Amino acid sequence: MKKIAHAFLALTIIALFCPITGQAQNATLSLQGILVQDNGQAAPDSTYQLTFKLWKSATSTLSADLVWSDVFNNVKVTGGKYTVVLGTGSPLNAPFNQAYYLGVSLGSGSGAEYMPRPRLTAAPAGLALLGTGNEFTSGGGVGIGTTAPVASAALELSASDKGILIPRMTDAQKKAIAQPDPSLLIYQTDLLKGFYYHDGARWQHITGSVRQVGEEYGGGIIFYVDAQGQHGLIASMSNQSTGAQWGCISQPVSHARGTKRGCGEANTASIVDSCTSGVVAALICDELVLNGYSDWFLPSKDELGLMYTNLKQAGLGGLANATYWSSSSFDNTNAWSQFFLTGVASATSKGFPNRVRAIRRF
């Protein structure tokens, strides 16, 4: 038989697989080739032993430039054509973030390779997506599930039975992302679950027109919403004091006895207007201007309870295991407070230094 030469029909990706390490891919490549004799006729139908190698160079034979190799026994050739799947034997662990050249030889690898070595170009470039810091070199749109992505999209996904899976992580993992870019999107799996995007300054929960407990909104964090999700109460994101008296010692402040949700604002106004013996906690909130809002007030007993239940117990809002003042007066010398370690509310001396957390309505 005359000398057998080699040609290539096509080189295409048949699959993309998970990387073994951050830089290496365990992938497979489907390769179609032609074995021909030196007279141009197809090699006789038979089975052949072929060796395939990936090189960093089109001509080098240095071991430092050899990336991968494998020997295929009993490759069936019909009409000169054959098909093999590279990577099904020796793992194809090459980092596909650069160009490679394919070497093919008859036998177990000691024979001369057919030249020139073809360069792996378009198809294996897709494997680069499994590495780090890689990108498509094409400036055109990319389509998944469509061969004609719309002109205005850099990436178009089309499917009727599948979705797109956004990275999922905990609140702590989200906050650990270094210098998140505006519009970065993740799905949070704990605390206030859902989709979050970064607006360039902070992470925002995607809620549409309906507000949710735990959402950062209106200068603070929401700790109560009504049934329609349109109105509720917002707590500031930090304490306004870590040791302030309630004030108004020995004064009844009868118009600040309201304990129910919705009474905090009126209580605060009554304390500031009528108290003559050292207004402290309520005045701190009444005079607060924070994140563009000046309508803050000291929460009532029940409003403080909602803050404990919906924020503190959920690990939100940065609330301490300490006692917080409400705006609800108990009698001349005591006012309602709540211990945020246990949730127990009690009548506490107005002169005792407790923490203050302002709230506002929306």
N, C-alpha and C positions, 0 to 999 in steps of 0.2 A: 504493500500500500504506500502511496506517496505521502509525503510529509503533510501532517495535519496542521492547519492554521486555525485562527479563531476570530470571530467577529461578535458584535453585540447587537441585539435587537432593541432591548429596552432595559431600563433599570427603574423599578418603581417600588414605593413603600407599600407593604401590605398591612402594617400595623404600627402603632406607637404604644410603647409600654412604659411602666413605671421605672424611674431611675434606680439603680442599685445604690449609688451614692449621689451626692449633690452634683457631681460633675460627669458621672458616667451613665450611660443608657443601656438597658438590656433590651435591644430592639431586634427585629428581623427584617431583612430586605429580600424581596423577591427579585430574582435575576433571570432574565432570558438571554440566552446566547446562541451562537451558531458555531459549529465546528466544521471547517472546510479544509479540503486538501489544497496543496499548493497550485493545483490546476484550476482552482475555483469551484470544483464540485463538492457537494456535501460529503462529509465523512460517512463511512458505512454505518448503517444502523447497528448499534451495539450498546454495551455499557462500558463506561470509561471511568478511570480514576482521575479526578481533577483537584487541583489545589488552588484555593483562593486566598488572596492577601490584600490587606488595606495598607497603603503607604501614604506618608506625608509628602512624598516627592514623586514626580512622574518618571524619574530615571534612577534614583538612588537605590543602592542595594545594602546600605548600612543598616545594621540591626536597630540603631537608634531611630531610624525613620520607619520601621515596621510597627504598625499599630495593632494588627490582628491577622490571624491566619487560621485556616482549617482545611482538612483534607476530606473530600467527598468521594466515597467509594460507590461503585455501581450506578453512576449517573447515566440514565437512559437517554440515548440520542436517537431521534427519529427524524429522518429527512434532514439531518444536520442540526436540528434544533434541540435544545434542552432547557429545562427550568430547574433551578435550585433555590432554596430559601436559606440565605446566609444568616447565621445566628442560631440555627436549630441544633447545631452541635456544640462547637465552642462558642460561649456567650459573646455576642457582639457588644462589648462593653466600651467601645470607643466614645469619647465625648464629641458629638457631632456639632461642634461650634467652629469648624474650619473645613477646608477642602481636603478630600482624600482621593487617592488614585487606586484603582482596582487592578491587582495583578492576577493573571490566570496562567496556570501551567499544567501540562499533562503529568500524571504520576503523583508521587507523594511530596513534591515540593522541591526536589533537587534539580529538576529540569529548568531550562530557560523559559522565562515568561514571554507571552506574546506581547509585542510592542506595536504601537504605543499603548501605555496603560490608559484606559479611559478614566476621566475625572468624574467623580460622583458630584452631581450638581443639583438640579432642582428638587428631585424627590427626597434625597437624604437631608436636604436643608431643613425639612420639617422636623427632623429629629432634634435639631438644635433647640427646639422649644422645651425639651426636657432638661436642658442645662440651666445655667444661671447667667443672667446678663445678656441674653441673646434676643434677636429680633429678626423679622422677615426683612430681606433686603428690597423686596418689591414695594413700590409706592402705591400699588393698586389696592382695592378693597379685598378683604378676605371673607370668603363664604364658607359656612359649615351647614350642610344640609341644603345648600343652593349653589349652583354654578354661576349665578348672575347676581352678586350682591349689589344692592342699590348704590348709586354713585355717591350719595351723601354719607355713607357709613364706612368707617374703617374696618368694621367687623359686623357681619350679619349672620345670625343664627336662625335657621328655619327648621321647625319640627312640629309634629302634631301629637306626639306621645312622649316627649321629653322636655325638661326645662334646663335652665342654667343654674349651676350650684355655686353660690357665692361662698367665699371663705367663712368658716364658722369658728368662733372663738369665745372665750369668756370675757367678762368686763376687764379683768386684770390683764389679759393678753392684748385686748384692744388698746388699753392705756399704755402698754409697753411698746407699741409701735413707734419707732423713732421718726420724728418729723413727718407725720402723715400729710400727704398733699391734699389740697381741696378736691372734693368729690370722691375721695377714697371710700369704698363701700364694703361693709362687712355685715355678717349676721351674728348677733350676740346670743349666746346660749344660756345665760344665767341672769339673775336679777330682773331687770326690765328687758325681757327677750324681744328680739325683733331686728329689723334692719337699721343700721346706723351709717351716716355719712359724715365726713369731716368737712366743715365749712371754712377751714383755714385758721380757725381760732379754737374750736372745740368740736367734740362729737355730738351730733344731733340725731335723735330718734326719729325715724320716718313714720309719721302718724296720719298724714293728710290733714283733714279739717277737724278730726276728732282728737282731742287731747287725752293723755293717759297719765296715770300716777307714775311718778319716777322720771317723767320727761323733763328735760331742762328747757324752760320756757318762761318768758315774761320776767326775766331778771333773776330767776331762781330755779327751784325744782318743784314740780307739782306734787302735792300730797293728798289732794282730794279733787274729784271731778263729779259733776252732776250726771244724771242718767243720760243726758244727751251728749255728754262729752264736750260741751261748749263753755262751761263756766266752772269755777272751783277756786281752790286756794293754793298759793305758792309760798314756799318757805325760802328764805335767803339761803345761799350755799355755805354760809359760815356763821359762827356766833357773833352777835354784836357786843357781847360782854361775857367774860368768864367769871365774874363776881360782882354783880350789881344788886343793891337792895331793891325791894319792891317800892319802898317809900310810903308816904302818907301814913306814917306811924301814928297810931291813936286816933285816926280819922276813919269813919265808917265808909265813906265814899259809896253811898247807897245806890247810886246810879251805875255802879260798876259791879253789880252782883250777878250779872248774866253769865251763865256757864255753858249755854248751848252753842252749837255751831252757828255762826252768823252774829254772835254777840261781841267778838273781839274788837272790832273796829269801834263800836259804840262805847265799849268799856274804856278803851284807850283814850278816846276823846273826853269822856267824863273825868277820868283821872287827871288828865293834863289840865282841863278847865277848872276843876273844883278843888283839887288837892293843894294845900298851902304849906305842907310840912315836908318838903323834899321829894319831889317826883323824880324817880330814877329809871326803872325798867321801862315803863310805858313811854317816858319822854325820849329815851334812846331810840325807840322804834318810831315814834311820831316825827322826830327830826331827821330820820335817816333818809339819805338820798343815795341810792345804790343801783348801778347798771341802768341809769336813765329813769328810774322810778322813785317817786317821793311819797307814795301812798301806803307806806308800810305801817303796821300796827302790831301790838302785842297780842298773841292768840288767847282766846278764851280757854277755859278748862277743857271743854270737849274738842276744840280745835287743836289744842296741845296733845290731847289723846290720839287724835287722828294722825298727827305728825309722828308720834311714837309708833303707832301700829303700822302705818303705811311707808314710813321712811326708815326709822331706826331698826325695826325688826327685819326689814328687807336689806339692811346694810347700805342704805342710800342716805345722801345728805350730809355725811360727815358729822353726825350727832354723837356726842360723848356719852359715856356711862356716868352721867351726872344729873343733878337736879336742875330743872328749867322752870322759870316763872310763867304763869298764865296771867291774864289781865283780870281774872275773876276774884274779886274781894270776898273774903269769908266773914270777917267782922272787923272791929276797930284795929286789932293788932295782928291779924293773920290774913293771908291770901292763899289761893290754891296754887300748888306747884306739883310737878310730877318727876319722879325718879326714873331716869331713862335706862337704868340697868335692869330694873324689875318691872317697870310700868306702873308702879303704885303711885296714885295721886293722894295728896294729903294737904291739910291746912298748915301752913308754915309761917313763922314769924316774919313780918314784913321787913324787919331789919336784917334778916339773914342774907348773905351774899350768894345768889344763885346765877346760873347762866341765863342769857337772853338770846332768843332767836326770833327775829322779826318775820312777819308774813304779810301777804297782800292778796287781794281778790283779783280774779280775771273773769 
